[in-house]
Amino acid sequence: MKIRPRRLRQSPTIREMVRETTLSPIDFIYPLFVKHGQIEREPIPSMPDQYQFSIDGVVQEAKEAWSLGIPSVILFGIPDTKDAVGTRSYAEDGIVQMAIRAIKDNLPEMVVVTDVCLCEYTEHGHCGILNNNEVDNDATLEVLSRQAVSHARAGADIVAPSDMMDGRVGAIRSELDSKHFTDTGILSYAVKYASAFYGPFREAADCTPQFGDRAGYQMDPANALEAIKEAILDMEEGADMIMVKPALPYLDIIRRVREECLLPLAAYNVSGEYAMVKAAHEKGWIDGSRVMMEMLTSIKRAGADLIVTYFAKEAAHVLGQAK
Ligand code: PBG
């Protein structure tokens, strides 16, 4: 026998030398939930080790992430009040706007990304403005654009629309440009499926739809060609980076979008993916830390350049321990 692949698996050193995919904290974008009030961190029951932070708490957490080599956070806001049209989403004294300013004051080099969507800010929990109980695409674009501009004004480096309205990347780009925020980037959740894996997030961000579901605007999990169409449209509308979400059940989509699209590609390792690992680990059924690293590696190997993940700090710790 001449061909023995095991030769290259004989020692940790040789395995490391021929390793095709490597992870680094620089790959991670760390999601943070921020809300009003003085309580620095309130645990999120379905997401162990994740919290809703106050402004002070979120700055502390961002500092800790930065010290671990994580370059970026993505912010989600829980507003003080909700209404039918998401008014608090674009308020200058809104929770996300305040968090951006506080993080940028303390960590000017950290890349601050913000989620642009109305579901946390509407009392009905849908991602846009309703008209006869349907989300009205074009009316929603105006509010999303105002939200994006308010984030840019507060100092966000990148805005990340996650609402799945048609034409929102183009609308946000032109509104940013007309207000002279030409340097603010757009990371588009271009390929976002209508997924049950968002369950824990909806508890964390208090954004469960009060009736119906999001299938009228988020994508059908059965579709792959449509993913490429969405990615190309957003690229043409001026997105700087695009995202596939969720990650693990859609690794094939990450690969296909990677091959079709020239932009940096992010994947969102969502709340349900996180919660499953934590729950099985707590039951003693899996080694959560090893499963985490295997999952993150698979997302990178599939073709993602960046991974939005609640595991960011934990994985950075593991990577820091590796020799
Ligand atoms: C807001 C938004 C959601 C997530 C990110 N942005 C929820 C949804 O679309 O229902 C989910 C993230 C996660 O599950 O970790 N539209």
Residues whose N, C-alpha, C, O or C-beta is under 5 A from the ligand:
A	BS01	PBG	C117 C119 S162 F197 Y198 F201 V270 S271 G272
